[in-house]
Amino acid sequence: MSVRLKTALLICMASMALVQAKAQVTVTGMVQDENKLVMPGTSVLNKTTGKRNYADAGGFYRIEAHRGDSLVFSFVGYITNTFAVNQSTGTLTRNIVLSKQERFLHGVEVKSQYTPYQLDSMDRRAQFQPWIEAKDIPLAGNSTPEGFGVSFSPITRFSKKEKEKRKFQKIYVQNEREKYIDSRYTPLLVSQVTGLKGDSLLRFMQKVRPQYEILRVQPSEEFIYWIADQYHAWIKKD
């Protein structure tokens, strides 16, 4: 084989390898919950490349990937959904459904300087940082000037997006509060205090739930007494 032919083959093979390396697919679709409600602000992470994007106000997402990449969909208070890209080029449409997490957590043992709640909280904050820390923009409303007819306003144009951002931030704060309660008000602790198990334990914890503001400043010993008092009151009513 001539040197010229070998060189041509090498160039051809290198070109094909380069094309394959650059080949990517645009993955798009809508994120909804089990009730078919759209979920703006859902985190879409390409776990393989580390790139992240977010679903828009309509729940639509778009992210670039390669065949075999793993995409992870996350939203506060919902079970993470993952799938592997099985297409090499073009556009891949995949609608995602997220299911709510169970409220009650299992007992856990702390093995680091942070509690499991703190570690999870830091991870959630890192995932949704752009939505959490975005500054508020005034919404068009009663302060809009009158008497000048209808005019274009950037504030009016982005009001929907701003409302969705504030809605997400409200959901995020509420979820963090519920997670904190779950981190202290565990089935293991309640069972140890009350002796309840199985369905009885579940019914008690669904009926009796501590308030976040009180629990945040309540020492463990006082919290145990509170559970015991609530249990005795529950037994009388049940």
Long-range contacts (C-beta under 8 A, 24 or more apart in sequence): 23-66, 23-67, 23-88, 23-89, 24-64, 24-65, 24-66, 24-89, 25-64, 25-65, 25-66, 25-67, 25-85, 25-87, 25-88, 25-89, 25-90, 25-91, 25-92, 26-62, 26-63, 26-64, 26-65, 26-90, 26-91, 26-92, 27-62, 27-63, 27-64, 27-65, 27-71, 27-85, 27-91, 27-92, 27-93, 27-94, 28-60, 28-61, 28-62, 28-63, 28-91, 28-92, 28-93, 28-94, 29-60, 29-61, 29-93, 29-94, 29-95, 29-96, 30-55, 30-58, 30-59, 30-60, 30-61, 30-95, 30-96, 31-55, 31-59, 31-60, 31-61, 31-73, 31-75, 31-95, 31-96, 31-97, 31-98, 32-59, 32-95, 32-96, 32-97, 32-98, 33-78, 33-97, 33-98, 33-99, 33-100, 34-97, 34-98, 34-99, 34-100, 39-75, 39-78, 39-98, 40-164, 40-167, 40-168, 41-75, 41-128, 41-131, 41-164, 41-165, 41-168, 42-73, 42-74, 42-75, 42-96, 42-98, 43-72, 43-73, 43-74, 43-75, 43-127, 43-128, 44-71, 44-72, 44-73, 45-71, 45-72, 45-73, 45-74, 45-127, 46-70, 46-71, 47-71, 47-72, 47-82, 52-127, 54-130, 54-131, 56-161, 57-160, 57-161, 57-164, 61-96, 73-98, 74-127, 76-124, 76-128, 76-171, 76-172, 76-175, 76-176, 77-101, 77-171, 77-175, 77-178, 103-178, 103-182, 104-182, 104-186, 104-187, 104-202, 104-205, 105-182, 105-183, 105-186, 105-187, 106-186, 106-187, 106-188, 107-186, 107-187, 107-188, 107-189, 108-186, 115-183, 116-183, 117-179, 117-180, 117-182, 117-183, 120-179, 121-176, 121-179, 124-172, 124-175, 124-176, 128-168, 128-172, 131-165, 131-168, 131-169, 131-172, 132-169, 132-172, 134-165, 136-162, 136-166, 137-162, 139-163, 177-212, 178-212, 180-212, 180-215, 180-216, 181-209, 181-210, 181-212, 181-215, 184-210, 184-215, 184-220, 184-223, 185-209, 185-210, 185-215, 189-224, 189-227, 190-227, 193-224, 193-227, 193-228, 193-231, 194-227, 194-228, 194-231, 196-231, 204-231, 204-234, 207-234, 208-234
